[in-house]
């Protein structure tokens, strides 16, 4: 009788991320956008001076 070929089970390349993880640092998207805009303005002011 022929040997059976055993292959590992496949997950289809899917990665699962769990939503239960809570970080100590919660940053609102509005705050991130504000920081980005301030950095851009700071760079423009520096280049003009």
DRENPA-3360 file (N, C-alpha, C; in nm, 2 decimals, always signed):
BEGIN
1 = XXXXXXXX = +0.08/-0.12/+0.00/+0.00/+0.00/+0.00/+0.09/+0.12/+0.00 ~ +0.05/+0.23/-0.07/+0.13/+0.35/-0.08/+0.12/+0.43/+0.04 ~ +0.23/+0.50/+0.07/+0.23/+0.59/+0.19/+0.14/+0.71/+0.16 ~ +0.08/+0.76/+0.27/-0.01/+0.88/+0.25/+0.08/+1.00/+0.27 ~ +0.06/+1.10/+0.19/+0.13/+1.23/+0.20/+0.06/+1.31/+0.30 ~ +0.13/+1.36/+0.41/+0.07/+1.44/+0.51/+0.11/+1.58/+0.49 ~ +0.02/+1.67/+0.47/+0.05/+1.82/+0.45/-0.01/+1.89/+0.57 ~ +0.06/+2.00/+0.61/+0.01/+2.08/+0.72/-0.12/+2.16/+0.68;
9 = XXXXXXXX = -0.20/+2.18/+0.78/-0.33/+2.25/+0.75/-0.29/+2.40/+0.72 ~ -0.36/+2.45/+0.62/-0.33/+2.58/+0.58/-0.44/+2.68/+0.63 ~ -0.39/+2.80/+0.66/-0.48/+2.91/+0.71/-0.51/+3.00/+0.59 ~ -0.47/+2.97/+0.47/-0.50/+3.05/+0.36/-0.43/+3.19/+0.36 ~ -0.33/+3.20/+0.44/-0.25/+3.32/+0.44/-0.32/+3.43/+0.52 ~ -0.42/+3.40/+0.59/-0.49/+3.50/+0.66/-0.43/+3.52/+0.80 ~ -0.42/+3.65/+0.84/-0.37/+3.68/+0.97/-0.48/+3.74/+1.05 ~ -0.49/+3.69/+1.18/-0.60/+3.74/+1.26/-0.55/+3.84/+1.36;
17 = XXXXXXXX = -0.61/+3.95/+1.37/-0.58/+4.05/+1.47/-0.69/+4.06/+1.57 ~ -0.66/+4.06/+1.69/-0.77/+4.06/+1.79/-0.79/+4.21/+1.84 ~ -0.92/+4.24/+1.85/-0.97/+4.38/+1.88/-0.97/+4.40/+2.03 ~ -0.94/+4.30/+2.11/-0.95/+4.31/+2.26/-0.82/+4.38/+2.31 ~ -0.72/+4.40/+2.23/-0.60/+4.46/+2.28/-0.62/+4.61/+2.30 ~ -0.59/+4.66/+2.42/-0.60/+4.80/+2.45/-0.46/+4.86/+2.48 ~ -0.43/+4.96/+2.41/-0.30/+5.03/+2.43/-0.31/+5.13/+2.54 ~ -0.20/+5.16/+2.61/-0.20/+5.26/+2.71/-0.22/+5.40/+2.65;
25 = XXXXXXXX = -0.17/+5.41/+2.53/-0.18/+5.54/+2.47/-0.29/+5.54/+2.36 ~ -0.39/+5.62/+2.38/-0.50/+5.63/+2.28/-0.49/+5.77/+2.22 ~ -0.45/+5.78/+2.09/-0.44/+5.91/+2.02/-0.55/+5.92/+1.92 ~ -0.62/+6.03/+1.93/-0.73/+6.06/+1.83/-0.68/+6.09/+1.70 ~ -0.74/+6.05/+1.59/-0.69/+6.08/+1.46/-0.69/+6.23/+1.43 ~ -0.78/+6.31/+1.49/-0.77/+6.46/+1.48/-0.64/+6.52/+1.53 ~ -0.59/+6.46/+1.64/-0.47/+6.51/+1.70/-0.35/+6.48/+1.61 ~ -0.35/+6.36/+1.55/-0.24/+6.32/+1.46/-0.24/+6.42/+1.34;
33 = XXXXXXXX = -0.36/+6.44/+1.28/-0.37/+6.54/+1.17/-0.32/+6.68/+1.20 ~ -0.35/+6.72/+1.32/-0.31/+6.85/+1.37/-0.16/+6.86/+1.38 ~ -0.10/+6.76/+1.44/+0.05/+6.75/+1.45/+0.11/+6.75/+1.31 ~ +0.06/+6.68/+1.22/+0.11/+6.67/+1.08/+0.11/+6.81/+1.02 ~ -0.01/+6.88/+1.03/-0.02/+7.01/+0.97/+0.07/+7.11/+1.04 ~ +0.09/+7.10/+1.17/+0.18/+7.19/+1.24/+0.33/+7.17/+1.19 ~ +0.37/+7.04/+1.17/+0.50/+7.01/+1.12/+0.52/+7.07/+0.98 ~ +0.42/+7.05/+0.90/+0.43/+7.10/+0.76/+0.45/+7.26/+0.76;
41 = XXXXXXXX = +0.37/+7.32/+0.84/+0.37/+7.47/+0.85/+0.51/+7.51/+0.91 ~ +0.56/+7.44/+1.00/+0.69/+7.47/+1.06/+0.80/+7.46/+0.96 ~ +0.79/+7.35/+0.88/+0.89/+7.34/+0.77/+0.88/+7.45/+0.67 ~ +0.76/+7.49/+0.63/+0.75/+7.60/+0.53/+0.80/+7.73/+0.59 ~ +0.78/+7.76/+0.71/+0.83/+7.88/+0.77/+0.98/+7.88/+0.78 ~ +1.04/+7.77/+0.81/+1.18/+7.75/+0.82/+1.25/+7.78/+0.68 ~ +1.19/+7.72/+0.58/+1.24/+7.74/+0.44/+1.23/+7.88/+0.39 ~ +1.13/+7.96/+0.44/+1.11/+8.09/+0.40/+1.20/+8.19/+0.47;
49 = X = +1.25/+8.15/+0.58/+1.34/+8.24/+0.66/+1.48/+8.23/+0.62;
% end
